Amino acid sequence: MNIQIYSGKKNFDTQKAERYFKERRIPVQMLDLKKHPLGEREIRLMIRQIGLENLLDREDKKVREHPACYYNQESLLIPALGEAPWLLKTPIVRNGTRMTVGYQPEVWDSWIRADS
């Protein structure tokens, strides 16, 4: 199991996700989106796995002020997410090609069972 947690800001869900895997002694690679910007391939994979609507943090006031919040085309959104990763909901938890956004222990439990 190769868990990566993408986060742009340390929020409560990111801390809970990190603790979830540490309590189960599963190594986690933390990726700060400010230091490790996402590439186009990674963003496309996230859109396929999570969905465009679930990826953007449209409830955040700062995000709603950004024009990308109103984009519906991937061709416009992908460069915007690469330049402004704070537009994303976090944490994004990745296990190979499987991904979740937010705190989703039920899904992670199924990953652990499948990988055991």
N, C-alpha and C positions, 0 to 999 in steps of 0.2 A: 504494500500500500504506500503510495507516494502522494502525500497530501500537501497541497499548496494553498495558502490563504492570502488572497489579494485584499489589501485594505488601503484606503487613501487617508482615512482618519480613524483614530482609535475610538470607536464607538462601543457601546455596551455589547452589541451582538458580536462584534469582532473579538472582544475579550472572552465572551462565553464560548465562541467557537474554538478559540485557542485552548481554553481550559478543558473543553469536551475531549479533545484529542490527547492532551497531556494526561488527563486522568486515566485514559485507556492505554497510556504508554505508546502512543502512535506518534512517530516523529513528524514534525510539521515544518515546512519551509514558509516563513513569513515573507511576503513580497509587498513592500511599500510602493504604491503606485506613483508616488512623487519621485522616488529614486529609480524605479524600474518601469518606465512607461511601456504600455502595451503596444505590441506590433499589430499590423493589420490582420495577420493570420490568427492571432490570439483573440482579437475582437470578433472576427467572423465566427470562430468556434464558440465564443460566449453567446453570440446572437443565436446561433443554431441550437445550443444546448439550453439556454435560459429563456431566450425570446427577447425581442427588442423592448417590448412594453415592460418586462420585469427587470430589465437591466438599468434603465435610467431612474434616478432618484427624483421623480417629478414632484414629490412632496416637500423637498427642500427648497426654501425660499431663494437661496442663491442659484440653484439649478434652474428654477422657473424664470429667472431673469436672463438666463443664457439662451441665445437663439436656437441652439441645438436641442433644447427641450421640446421644440415644436417641429423638429425634423421627423419625417416619416420614411425617408429614403436612406437605405444603408450607405449609398455612395456619398451622401452628405454627412451622415452620422459617424462613420468609421474614422475619418480624419479628425472630427471634433472630439471624439472619445480619446484618441491618441494624444491630442494636445491638452485636453482638460479631463483627466481621469476622475476628478472630484465630481463629475456628473453621474458616476456610477453608484448604484446601491452597493453597500459592502456589509459584511464580508462576502467575497466570492470564493467559495471553497471548491478546489479542483482535485479530482482523483483520476488521473489519466485524462480520458475524454469526457468523463462525467463531471458535472458542475451543479452547484446550487448557489443561490444568492440569499443572504440573510442567515438566520439561525435555524437550521433544519436537522435536528438530531435524529428524527425518524429515518430520513433518507440516509444519513451517515451510518446509522445502525445497519441498514440494508447493505451498504457497501462493505462494512466489516464482516457481516455474515457471508456475503458472496465471496469475499477474498480469503475466508478462513479455510 
